[in-house]
Amino acid sequence: MSAILNFLEEKDMTQEQFAQSIGVGQSLVSQWITGRRPISINRALQIEKSHGINACLLNKKVSSLAKLLSNRHV
């Protein structure tokens, strides 16, 4: 089950409400939930900031990017 769907169920929020809260259409949220369309890194970070859903759960590349950036600062 997707992290967004879990969030929606926990918050008793509709896809439409979630979509409006981040400035996208409901159909895009549906595509994310079903895996038909990936969530961009930028959008994943925006969702993490606005709703607290770990961006790494939304886009696996976020974890790789975070590791890469942390290694550069060592």
Steps between C-alpha positions, in 0.01 A plus 500: 500500500635843414620746763253758369207260527601414857517871580158567348344219700664613825388861449158407356586717201386458141729494200339826388573671833858380493542609139370848577731530799807451279374672187449203266200324350327202660577284197874549555465393864310192383780419255758530779301271726457233234862530386410600147705816535803567721521787744783738411774564753395865532135406555596230752699758697207744483261234633742412779522865602126568484360170629785319675504196271861381472621596152703178481173306508367706210803482273784254559745735329466741794682252725782458248527876455512555877782245534690661216467847653594383849815332364605824333498684834722251684 
